[in-house]
Amino acid sequence: MTFRFNAPSAKVVQIGGNWQENNWLAGQANTGSFLVGEMKDEDGDGIWERTEKLPPGRYQYKFVIDRVNWKEDPNNPNRTDDGYGGFNSLIDVR
């Protein structure tokens, strides 16, 4: 599954989600990495990308801009209440 997010002014973009390796960016405790879910903008066009190998299931996720600004996926109409007054984006992997 490849995730894309348009954030031309961002310095760092991550994807936070409820799959085991990520655990809403808390996966860093397991991996020793401080940038769990780090996305790349290798061609500098402002579109950040990351491919995740996810087993079949339903997952929730958000994009995290510059480590503080959590945003739902504007290109995905499927969402669920995040419990904090906003929404998490939903994806079904078959």
Sequence and secondary structure as in RCSB ss.txt:
>XXXX:A:sequence
MTFRFNAPSAKVVQIGGNWQENNWLAGQANTGSFLVGEMKDEDGDGIWERTEKLPPGRYQYKFVIDRVNWKEDPN
NPNRTDDGYGGFNSLIDVR
>XXXX:A:secstr
 EEEEE TT S EEEEESSTTTTTTTTHHHH  S TTB B TTSSSEEEEE    SEEEEEEEEETTTEEE  TT
   EEE SSSSEEEEEEE 
